Amino acid sequence: MAISDQHILIDDPVLYNIIEYADLHHRDVVLEIGAGTGVLTEELRKRVRKVFAIELDAAFAGLLNRRFENTNVETIHGDVLKIDFSKSEFKFGFNKIVSNLPYSISSEITFKLLKHPFDMAVLMYQYEFARRMAAPPGSKEYGKLSICVQYRALVELLEIVPPEAFSPEPGVRSAIVRVTPHAPEYDVLDPWFFSKFLTAVFSQRRKKLKNSITAFTGVKDLKNLGLSGEVLDKRPEELPAAELALLSEKCMMARHERSTGAATSSRTEHYRGNQR
């Protein structure tokens, strides 16, 4: 049985590999998202102090409550995207996340989790999404997702999982990924602008940066940005994230100067008109 895009892991070797990857200890408190029938939950609870098992579907949540009554598992019936991890039900906090995630919320839940402190997450994703998360500069999968996730964490693609490991089969390959948060290795002055910049350059990833930056900033003479021709002739996937962050800052200043200059020019024309 599956609800929406929820697929139950039925392959025991894969299940035990997930447990091993998570390096669980008795002191750990684990968050599991999309616990389903409790197959993974059962193995987690044997090894850790507590498991928070989040389940959206009411039938599965009821099953989990009955199965793990009076154990170290706390079932939470709800939408993980709407749950506030700072609320009282998480009074113990959690230091690890081990989950077979619903693939339809992969991006949203990943970034939500990265805003919360934890030591390590071992997560199941659709394989193509996992490749994009872990992609290095220069690869065809490298893009905004890779940069934004890797800014906050080390991403390791550990294992490819075939469709037949699940019931029902999802029709796509999956992958086990380990996410380990770390301090950013470079500065981003304005995360909102950097996100917009990345969208702009990677939505035209086959174009050279000089073309996408001109379109994004509205600045035709890019020499004023202090950028070399060598950099401008590259495509976005050829640059490491730190260099793209510096480009973003230069673009932000250029756009600010352009808008300030336009506003000043408008005020000047308005003043001259009033003097005529």
C-alpha positions in Angstrom: 0.0 0.0 0.0 1.2 3.5 -0.8 -0.2 6.9 -0.3 0.6 9.5 -3.0 4.3 9.1 -3.8 5.0 7.0 -0.7 6.8 3.7 -1.4 7.6 1.2 1.3 11.2 -0.1 1.5 11.0 -3.9 1.4 14.7 -4.8 0.6 16.4 -5.9 3.9 20.0 -5.3 2.7 19.2 -1.8 1.7 17.4 -1.2 5.0 20.4 -2.4 7.0 22.8 -0.3 4.8 20.8 2.8 5.7 21.2 1.9 9.4 24.9 1.5 9.0 25.4 4.7 7.1 23.7 6.6 9.9 26.2 5.3 12.5 23.6 5.2 15.2 24.3 5.2 18.9 22.1 4.8 22.0 22.3 8.5 22.8 20.9 9.6 19.4 17.5 11.1 18.9 16.3 10.5 15.3 13.8 12.2 13.1 12.1 10.0 10.5 9.9 11.6 7.8 7.3 9.5 6.0 7.5 6.5 8.4 4.8 4.6 6.6 4.3 1.1 8.1 7.2 1.5 10.4 9.7 -0.9 8.7 12.6 1.6 9.1 11.2 2.9 12.4 11.5 -0.6 13.9 15.2 -0.8 13.2 15.9 2.7 14.3 14.2 2.4 17.6 16.3 -0.6 18.6 19.5 1.4 18.4 18.7 4.9 19.6 17.2 6.8 22.6 14.2 8.1 20.8 12.5 8.3 17.3 10.2 11.0 16.1 8.2 9.4 13.3 6.3 11.9 11.2 3.5 10.5 9.0 1.0 12.5 6.9 -1.4 9.7 6.1 -3.9 9.1 8.9 -4.1 5.3 8.3 -0.4 4.9 8.5 -0.2 7.2 11.5 -2.8 5.1 13.4 -0.9 1.9 12.5 2.4 3.5 13.8 0.7 4.5 17.1 -0.6 1.0 17.7 2.7 -0.7 16.6 4.9 1.5 18.8 2.7 2.1 21.8 4.7 2.4 25.0 8.0 2.4 23.2 10.7 5.0 22.5 8.8 6.0 19.2 6.7 9.2 19.2 4.4 9.3 16.2 3.5 12.7 14.9 0.6 12.8 12.5 1.0 15.8 10.2 2.6 17.5 7.2 6.3 17.8 7.8 6.4 21.0 5.7 4.0 22.6 8.2 5.5 21.3 11.4 7.6 23.7 13.6 10.6 21.8 14.8 11.0 24.3 17.7 7.7 23.3 19.2 7.3 21.4 22.5 6.8 18.0 21.0 10.4 18.1 19.9 11.5 18.9 23.5 14.4 16.4 23.2 15.5 17.8 19.9 17.0 15.5 17.3 20.5 15.1 16.2 20.1 12.7 13.3 17.6 12.4 10.4 17.0 9.0 8.7 14.2 8.9 6.2 12.9 7.5 3.0 11.6 10.8 1.8 8.4 11.4 -0.3 10.1 12.5 -3.5 7.5 15.2 -4.3 8.8 17.3 -1.5 12.5 16.6 -1.8 13.6 20.2 -2.4 11.3 21.8 0.1 12.1 19.4 3.0 15.8 19.4 2.3 16.1 23.2 2.7 13.7 23.2 5.7 15.9 20.6 7.4 19.1 22.6 6.7 17.7 25.5 8.7 17.5 23.2 11.7 20.7 22.1 13.6 21.5 18.4 13.3 24.7 16.2 13.1 23.9 14.0 10.1 21.1 13.0 7.8 20.8 9.8 5.8 18.0 10.3 3.2 16.5 8.4 0.3 15.9 10.6 -2.8 15.1 10.0 -6.4 18.5 9.2 -8.1 18.4 12.2 -10.5 17.7 14.6 -7.7 20.5 13.1 -5.6 22.9 13.5 -8.5 22.1 17.1 -8.7 22.5 17.6 -5.0 26.0 16.0 -5.0 27.2 17.3 -8.4 30.6 19.0 -8.5 31.5 22.0 -10.7 32.0 21.1 -14.3 29.4 18.3 -14.4 26.2 18.6 -16.3 24.1 18.1 -13.1 25.9 21.0 -11.3 23.5 23.9 -10.8 21.6 26.0 -8.3 20.5 23.0 -6.2 24.1 21.7 -5.9 25.4 25.1 -4.9 22.6 26.0 -2.4 22.7 22.6 -0.6 26.5 22.3 -0.6 26.8 25.8 0.8 25.3 24.4 4.0 26.4 20.8 4.0 28.7 18.0 2.6 26.6 15.8 0.3 27.6 12.2 -0.3 25.8 9.9 -2.7 26.3 6.5 -1.0 24.3 4.0 -2.9 21.9 3.6 -5.9 18.7 1.7 -5.1 16.7 -0.1 -7.8 12.9 0.3 -8.0 12.3 -3.3 -6.9 13.5 -2.4 -3.5 10.1 -0.8 -2.8 6.5 -1.7 -2.8 5.0 -0.5 -5.0 7.9 0.1 -7.4 8.4 3.8 -8.0 9.4 3.5 -11.6 12.6 5.4 -11.1 15.9 4.6 -9.4 16.6 6.0 -5.9 19.7 6.9 -4.0 20.8 7.0 -0.4 22.5 10.3 0.4 24.4 11.4 3.5 24.1 15.1 4.4 26.5 16.5 7.0 26.0 20.2 7.9 29.1 22.4 7.9 29.9 26.1 8.2 29.8 27.9 4.9 33.2 28.0 3.1 32.6 31.4 1.5 30.4 34.4 2.2 27.2 35.4 0.6 26.2 39.0 1.4 22.6 38.7 0.1 21.3 35.1 -0.1 18.1 36.2 -1.7 20.0 38.0 -4.5 22.4 35.1 -4.9 19.5 32.7 -5.4 18.0 35.0 -8.1 21.5 35.3 -9.7 21.9 31.5 -9.8 18.4 31.1 -11.3 19.3 33.6 -14.0 22.6 32.1 -15.1 21.7 28.4 -14.8 18.4 28.9 -16.6 20.6 29.7 -19.6 23.4 27.3 -18.7 24.5 26.8 -22.3 25.1 30.5 -22.8 28.3 32.2 -21.8 28.2 34.2 -18.6 28.6 37.5 -20.4 25.2 37.0 -22.1 23.3 35.8 -19.1 24.8 38.5 -16.8 24.0 41.2 -19.3 20.4 40.1 -19.5 20.2 39.8 -15.7 21.8 43.1 -14.8 20.8 45.3 -17.7 24.5 46.4 -17.9 25.9 46.1 -21.4 29.5 47.1 -20.8 30.6 44.5 -18.3 34.1 45.9 -18.0 32.7 48.1 -15.3 32.1 45.1 -13.2 35.8 44.3 -13.1 35.3 40.9 -14.8 37.9 39.4 -17.0 37.1 38.2 -20.5 38.2 34.8 -19.5 35.5 34.5 -16.8 32.8 36.1 -19.0 33.5 33.6 -21.8 32.8 30.6 -19.4 29.5 28.9 -18.8 28.1 28.9 -15.2 28.8 25.2 -14.6 32.5 25.8 -15.2 32.9 28.0 -12.1 33.0 26.8 -8.5 30.4 28.2 -6.1 32.6 30.7 -4.4 33.5 32.4 -7.7 29.8 32.5 -8.6 29.1 34.2 -5.2 31.7 36.9 -6.1 30.1 37.4 -9.5 26.7 37.7 -7.8 28.0 40.5 -5.5 29.4 42.4 -8.5 26.1 42.1 -10.3 24.2 43.2 -7.2 26.3 46.3 -6.9 25.9 47.0 -10.7 22.2 46.7 -10.5 22.1 48.9 -7.5 24.2 51.6 -9.2 22.1 51.3 -12.3 18.8 51.8 -10.4 20.3 54.6 -8.3 21.6 56.3 -11.5 18.2 56.0 -13.2 16.5 57.4 -10.1 18.9 60.3 -10.0 18.5 61.0 -13.7 14.7 61.0 -13.3 14.9 63.5 -10.4 17.2 65.7 -12.3 14.9 65.8 -15.3 12.0 66.5 -13.0 13.8 69.4 -11.4 14.9 70.9 -14.8 11.3 70.6 -16.0 10.1 72.6 -13.0 12.6 75.3 -13.7 11.4 75.9 -17.3 
